Amino acid sequence: MAVVVDRDECTGCGSCEDACPMEAIAVKDDVAVVDVDECTECESCVDECPTGAISLP
């Protein structure tokens, strides 16, 4: 299972995209989108998100 992005909290800042070592996150239409096939659940994006919009279920 991959990390989840709360679309209401995401500002599209790109911090998660920069932090992801697997390049599994891309900002599209001002919201982070996770490629579930590439996400390794390392939580780097969770730690970097300034709004807390990303979590691991």
PDB file as gemmi writes it, atoms N, CA and C in Angstrom:
CRYST1    1.000    1.000    1.000  90.00  90.00  90.00 P 1                      
ATOM      1  N   MET A   1       0.846  -1.189   0.000  1.00  0.00           N  
ATOM      2  CA  MET A   1       0.000   0.000   0.000  1.00  0.00           C  
ATOM      3  C   MET A   1       0.885   1.244   0.000  1.00  0.00           C  
ATOM      4  N   ALA A   2       0.483   2.243  -0.704  1.00  0.00           N  
ATOM      5  CA  ALA A   2       1.263   3.474  -0.834  1.00  0.00           C  
ATOM      6  C   ALA A   2       0.762   4.547   0.127  1.00  0.00           C  
ATOM      7  N   VAL A   3       1.508   5.631   0.200  1.00  0.00           N  
ATOM      8  CA  VAL A   3       1.071   6.769   1.001  1.00  0.00           C  
ATOM      9  C   VAL A   3      -0.176   7.380   0.354  1.00  0.00           C  
ATOM     10  N   VAL A   4      -0.920   8.112   1.158  1.00  0.00           N  
ATOM     11  CA  VAL A   4      -2.168   8.715   0.706  1.00  0.00           C  
ATOM     12  C   VAL A   4      -2.061  10.230   0.828  1.00  0.00           C  
ATOM     13  N   VAL A   5      -2.571  10.929  -0.163  1.00  0.00           N  
ATOM     14  CA  VAL A   5      -2.563  12.389  -0.167  1.00  0.00           C  
ATOM     15  C   VAL A   5      -3.973  12.898   0.096  1.00  0.00           C  
ATOM     16  N   ASP A   6      -4.103  13.756   1.101  1.00  0.00           N  
ATOM     17  CA  ASP A   6      -5.380  14.421   1.381  1.00  0.00           C  
ATOM     18  C   ASP A   6      -5.477  15.614   0.433  1.00  0.00           C  
ATOM     19  N   ARG A   7      -6.297  15.483  -0.582  1.00  0.00           N  
ATOM     20  CA  ARG A   7      -6.414  16.508  -1.623  1.00  0.00           C  
ATOM     21  C   ARG A   7      -6.867  17.858  -1.068  1.00  0.00           C  
ATOM     22  N   ASP A   8      -7.603  17.846   0.020  1.00  0.00           N  
ATOM     23  CA  ASP A   8      -8.076  19.098   0.609  1.00  0.00           C  
ATOM     24  C   ASP A   8      -6.955  19.843   1.337  1.00  0.00           C  
ATOM     25  N   GLU A   9      -5.969  19.110   1.823  1.00  0.00           N  
ATOM     26  CA  GLU A   9      -4.864  19.718   2.568  1.00  0.00           C  
ATOM     27  C   GLU A   9      -3.643  20.013   1.698  1.00  0.00           C  
ATOM     28  N   CYS A  10      -3.504  19.306   0.590  1.00  0.00           N  
ATOM     29  CA  CYS A  10      -2.336  19.469  -0.282  1.00  0.00           C  
ATOM     30  C   CYS A  10      -2.370  20.826  -0.990  1.00  0.00           C  
ATOM     31  N   THR A  11      -1.237  21.529  -0.937  1.00  0.00           N  
ATOM     32  CA  THR A  11      -1.135  22.833  -1.593  1.00  0.00           C  
ATOM     33  C   THR A  11      -0.371  22.750  -2.914  1.00  0.00           C  
ATOM     34  N   GLY A  12       0.143  21.563  -3.233  1.00  0.00           N  
ATOM     35  CA  GLY A  12       0.891  21.397  -4.474  1.00  0.00           C  
ATOM     36  C   GLY A  12       2.256  22.044  -4.445  1.00  0.00           C  
ATOM     37  N   CYS A  13       2.849  22.170  -3.276  1.00  0.00           N  
ATOM     38  CA  CYS A  13       4.131  22.872  -3.137  1.00  0.00           C  
ATOM     39  C   CYS A  13       5.304  22.113  -3.750  1.00  0.00           C  
ATOM     40  N   GLY A  14       5.196  20.789  -3.867  1.00  0.00           N  
ATOM     41  CA  GLY A  14       6.260  19.996  -4.468  1.00  0.00           C  
ATOM     42  C   GLY A  14       7.311  19.478  -3.504  1.00  0.00           C  
ATOM     43  N   SER A  15       7.186  19.749  -2.235  1.00  0.00           N  
ATOM     44  CA  SER A  15       8.173  19.260  -1.264  1.00  0.00           C  
ATOM     45  C   SER A  15       8.249  17.742  -1.269  1.00  0.00           C  
ATOM     46  N   CYS A  16       7.117  17.110  -1.363  1.00  0.00           N  
ATOM     47  CA  CYS A  16       7.074  15.644  -1.367  1.00  0.00           C  
ATOM     48  C   CYS A  16       7.719  15.092  -2.634  1.00  0.00           C  
ATOM     49  N   GLU A  17       7.474  15.744  -3.737  1.00  0.00           N  
ATOM     50  CA  GLU A  17       8.037  15.319  -5.018  1.00  0.00           C  
ATOM     51  C   GLU A  17       9.568  15.362  -4.958  1.00  0.00           C  
ATOM     52  N   ASP A  18      10.112  16.419  -4.374  1.00  0.00           N  
ATOM     53  CA  ASP A  18      11.559  16.562  -4.231  1.00  0.00           C  
ATOM     54  C   ASP A  18      12.135  15.542  -3.249  1.00  0.00           C  
ATOM     55  N   ALA A  19      11.362  15.195  -2.220  1.00  0.00           N  
ATOM     56  CA  ALA A  19      11.852  14.307  -1.168  1.00  0.00           C  
ATOM     57  C   ALA A  19      11.801  12.836  -1.538  1.00  0.00           C  
ATOM     58  N   CYS A  20      10.998  12.466  -2.496  1.00  0.00           N  
ATOM     59  CA  CYS A  20      10.787  11.054  -2.821  1.00  0.00           C  
ATOM     60  C   CYS A  20      11.993  10.461  -3.566  1.00  0.00           C  
ATOM     61  N   PRO A  21      12.687   9.497  -2.946  1.00  0.00           N  
ATOM     62  CA  PRO A  21      13.852   8.898  -3.602  1.00  0.00           C  
ATOM     63  C   PRO A  21      13.466   7.980  -4.766  1.00  0.00           C  
ATOM     64  N   MET A  22      12.236   7.559  -4.812  1.00  0.00           N  
ATOM     65  CA  MET A  22      11.768   6.652  -5.867  1.00  0.00           C  
ATOM     66  C   MET A  22      11.102   7.395  -7.024  1.00  0.00           C  
ATOM     67  N   GLU A  23      10.992   8.708  -6.901  1.00  0.00           N  
ATOM     68  CA  GLU A  23      10.308   9.531  -7.903  1.00  0.00           C  
ATOM     69  C   GLU A  23       8.886   9.028  -8.146  1.00  0.00           C  
ATOM     70  N   ALA A  24       8.222   8.660  -7.040  1.00  0.00           N  
ATOM     71  CA  ALA A  24       6.874   8.101  -7.107  1.00  0.00           C  
ATOM     72  C   ALA A  24       5.785   9.150  -6.935  1.00  0.00           C  
ATOM     73  N   ILE A  25       6.173  10.412  -6.769  1.00  0.00           N  
ATOM     74  CA  ILE A  25       5.197  11.482  -6.565  1.00  0.00           C  
ATOM     75  C   ILE A  25       5.398  12.566  -7.611  1.00  0.00           C  
ATOM     76  N   ALA A  26       4.296  13.014  -8.161  1.00  0.00           N  
ATOM     77  CA  ALA A  26       4.318  14.122  -9.110  1.00  0.00           C  
ATOM     78  C   ALA A  26       3.180  15.069  -8.753  1.00  0.00           C  
ATOM     79  N   VAL A  27       3.417  16.349  -8.903  1.00  0.00           N  
ATOM     80  CA  VAL A  27       2.363  17.332  -8.661  1.00  0.00           C  
ATOM     81  C   VAL A  27       1.644  17.576  -9.985  1.00  0.00           C  
ATOM     82  N   LYS A  28       0.361  17.296  -9.976  1.00  0.00           N  
ATOM     83  CA  LYS A  28      -0.472  17.484 -11.172  1.00  0.00           C  
ATOM     84  C   LYS A  28      -1.706  18.276 -10.774  1.00  0.00           C  
ATOM     85  N   ASP A  29      -1.973  19.333 -11.522  1.00  0.00           N  
ATOM     86  CA  ASP A  29      -3.128  20.194 -11.222  1.00  0.00           C  
ATOM     87  C   ASP A  29      -3.099  20.674  -9.784  1.00  0.00           C  
ATOM     88  N   ASP A  30      -1.898  21.029  -9.302  1.00  0.00           N  
ATOM     89  CA  ASP A  30      -1.685  21.584  -7.959  1.00  0.00           C  
ATOM     90  C   ASP A  30      -1.984  20.612  -6.826  1.00  0.00           C  
ATOM     91  N   VAL A  31      -1.909  19.304  -7.102  1.00  0.00           N  
ATOM     92  CA  VAL A  31      -2.106  18.293  -6.060  1.00  0.00           C  
ATOM     93  C   VAL A  31      -1.090  17.172  -6.285  1.00  0.00           C  
ATOM     94  N   ALA A  32      -0.494  16.689  -5.203  1.00  0.00           N  
ATOM     95  CA  ALA A  32       0.451  15.582  -5.297  1.00  0.00           C  
ATOM     96  C   ALA A  32      -0.291  14.297  -5.647  1.00  0.00           C  
ATOM     97  N   VAL A  33       0.301  13.550  -6.585  1.00  0.00           N  
ATOM     98  CA  VAL A  33      -0.268  12.271  -7.017  1.00  0.00           C  
ATOM     99  C   VAL A  33       0.807  11.209  -6.826  1.00  0.00           C  
ATOM    100  N   VAL A  34       0.430  10.109  -6.179  1.00  0.00           N  
ATOM    101  CA  VAL A  34       1.376   9.043  -5.865  1.00  0.00           C  
ATOM    102  C   VAL A  34       1.218   7.891  -6.850  1.00  0.00           C  
ATOM    103  N   ASP A  35       2.343   7.437  -7.402  1.00  0.00           N  
ATOM    104  CA  ASP A  35       2.361   6.246  -8.240  1.00  0.00           C  
ATOM    105  C   ASP A  35       2.478   5.061  -7.286  1.00  0.00           C  
ATOM    106  N   VAL A  36       1.381   4.360  -7.071  1.00  0.00           N  
ATOM    107  CA  VAL A  36       1.345   3.288  -6.078  1.00  0.00           C  
ATOM    108  C   VAL A  36       2.282   2.132  -6.420  1.00  0.00           C  
ATOM    109  N   ASP A  37       2.601   1.967  -7.688  1.00  0.00           N  
ATOM    110  CA  ASP A  37       3.506   0.899  -8.093  1.00  0.00           C  
ATOM    111  C   ASP A  37       4.960   1.228  -7.773  1.00  0.00           C  
ATOM    112  N   GLU A  38       5.286   2.500  -7.654  1.00  0.00           N  
ATOM    113  CA  GLU A  38       6.664   2.926  -7.378  1.00  0.00           C  
ATOM    114  C   GLU A  38       6.913   3.257  -5.909  1.00  0.00           C  
ATOM    115  N   CYS A  39       5.870   3.583  -5.165  1.00  0.00           N  
ATOM    116  CA  CYS A  39       6.011   3.976  -3.751  1.00  0.00           C  
ATOM    117  C   CYS A  39       6.482   2.789  -2.905  1.00  0.00           C  
ATOM    118  N   THR A  40       7.537   3.015  -2.116  1.00  0.00           N  
ATOM    119  CA  THR A  40       8.078   1.981  -1.237  1.00  0.00           C  
ATOM    120  C   THR A  40       7.729   2.225   0.222  1.00  0.00           C  
ATOM    121  N   GLU A  41       6.887   3.211   0.474  1.00  0.00           N  
ATOM    122  CA  GLU A  41       6.444   3.549   1.832  1.00  0.00           C  
ATOM    123  C   GLU A  41       7.593   3.967   2.748  1.00  0.00           C  
ATOM    124  N   CYS A  42       8.578   4.666   2.197  1.00  0.00           N  
ATOM    125  CA  CYS A  42       9.726   5.095   2.993  1.00  0.00           C  
ATOM    126  C   CYS A  42       9.377   6.264   3.920  1.00  0.00           C  
ATOM    127  N   GLU A  43       8.283   6.937   3.622  1.00  0.00           N  
ATOM    128  CA  GLU A  43       7.757   8.057   4.414  1.00  0.00           C  
ATOM    129  C   GLU A  43       8.574   9.334   4.323  1.00  0.00           C  
ATOM    130  N   SER A  44       9.486   9.432   3.370  1.00  0.00           N  
ATOM    131  CA  SER A  44      10.238  10.676   3.187  1.00  0.00           C  
ATOM    132  C   SER A  44       9.293  11.827   2.887  1.00  0.00           C  
ATOM    133  N   CYS A  45       8.292  11.564   2.084  1.00  0.00           N  
ATOM    134  CA  CYS A  45       7.316  12.597   1.722  1.00  0.00           C  
ATOM    135  C   CYS A  45       6.470  13.017   2.925  1.00  0.00           C  
ATOM    136  N   VAL A  46       6.153  12.052   3.776  1.00  0.00           N  
ATOM    137  CA  VAL A  46       5.354  12.342   4.976  1.00  0.00           C  
ATOM    138  C   VAL A  46       6.105  13.342   5.851  1.00  0.00           C  
ATOM    139  N   ASP A  47       7.394  13.102   6.026  1.00  0.00           N  
ATOM    140  CA  ASP A  47       8.227  13.974   6.858  1.00  0.00           C  
ATOM    141  C   ASP A  47       8.382  15.371   6.260  1.00  0.00           C  
ATOM    142  N   GLU A  48       8.396  15.482   4.945  1.00  0.00           N  
ATOM    143  CA  GLU A  48       8.626  16.761   4.275  1.00  0.00           C  
ATOM    144  C   GLU A  48       7.370  17.607   4.059  1.00  0.00           C  
ATOM    145  N   CYS A  49       6.200  17.003   4.092  1.00  0.00           N  
ATOM    146  CA  CYS A  49       4.975  17.748   3.783  1.00  0.00           C  
ATOM    147  C   CYS A  49       4.690  18.801   4.846  1.00  0.00           C  
ATOM    148  N   PRO A  50       4.700  20.083   4.466  1.00  0.00           N  
ATOM    149  CA  PRO A  50       4.499  21.149   5.452  1.00  0.00           C  
ATOM    150  C   PRO A  50       3.059  21.260   5.962  1.00  0.00           C  
ATOM    151  N   THR A  51       2.108  20.667   5.261  1.00  0.00           N  
ATOM    152  CA  THR A  51       0.705  20.771   5.686  1.00  0.00           C  
ATOM    153  C   THR A  51       0.182  19.480   6.299  1.00  0.00           C  
ATOM    154  N   GLY A  52       1.001  18.430   6.309  1.00  0.00           N  
ATOM    155  CA  GLY A  52       0.554  17.144   6.868  1.00  0.00           C  
ATOM    156  C   GLY A  52      -0.472  16.449   5.979  1.00  0.00           C  
ATOM    157  N   ALA A  53      -0.427  16.746   4.686  1.00  0.00           N  
ATOM    158  CA  ALA A  53      -1.415  16.210   3.761  1.00  0.00           C  
ATOM    159  C   ALA A  53      -1.118  14.778   3.333  1.00  0.00           C  
ATOM    160  N   ILE A  54       0.073  14.273   3.667  1.00  0.00           N  
ATOM    161  CA  ILE A  54       0.447  12.929   3.237  1.00  0.00           C  
ATOM    162  C   ILE A  54       0.582  12.038   4.467  1.00  0.00           C  
ATOM    163  N   SER A  55      -0.003  10.841   4.341  1.00  0.00           N  
ATOM    164  CA  SER A  55       0.065   9.897   5.453  1.00  0.00           C  
ATOM    165  C   SER A  55       0.181   8.474   4.931  1.00  0.00           C  
ATOM    166  N   LEU A  56       0.585   7.586   5.803  1.00  0.00           N  
ATOM    167  CA  LEU A  56       0.660   6.173   5.479  1.00  0.00           C  
ATOM    168  C   LEU A  56      -0.466   5.495   6.237  1.00  0.00           C  
ATOM    169  N   PRO A  57      -1.414   4.928   5.502  1.00  0.00           N  
ATOM    170  CA  PRO A  57      -2.569   4.309   6.212  1.00  0.00           C  
ATOM    171  C   PRO A  57      -2.174   3.091   7.022  1.00  0.00           C  
TER     172      PRO A  57                                                      
END                                                                             
